[in-house]
Amino acid sequence: MKRRRRTAEAAKTEILEISERLLVTSGPESVRLEAIAQEMGVSHPTILHHFGSIEGVFVALQQKVSRQIREDL
C-alpha cells in the first residue's frame, strides 16, 4: 500500500474509523495497533503518536460513539 500524507486530524479520524470497523466485524480482540496500522498503511508507532496507547484508541472510540448516540437522540 502506498503511503499518503494526512493531516493529524485526518489520521485520527481514519484510525477511529478502522478501529470501529474492526470492533464491529471481529470483536474487541481484533482492535490491535498492528491491525489498524496495517490497514492504514502506516507503522504502529504512528498510532501511538496520535493516541499514546491502544487504551487511548479505545477511549477516543468510546467518546466518538457516545457523541454519535447523543446526536442521534
KACOR-V528745 format. One line per field, one symbol per residue. ss: DSSP state (a for helix, b for strand, c for the rest). burial: b if it has 24 or more other C-alpha atoms within 12 Angstrom, else e. Layout:
BEGIN
ss->???
burial->???
END
This chain:
BEGIN
ss->cccccccaaaaaaaaaaaaaaaaaaacaaaccaaaaaaaacccaaaaaaaaccaaaaaaaaaaaaaaaaaaac
burial->eeeeeeeeeebbebbbbbbbeeeeeeeeeebbbbbbbebbbbeeebbeebbeebeebbebbeeeeeeeeeeee
END
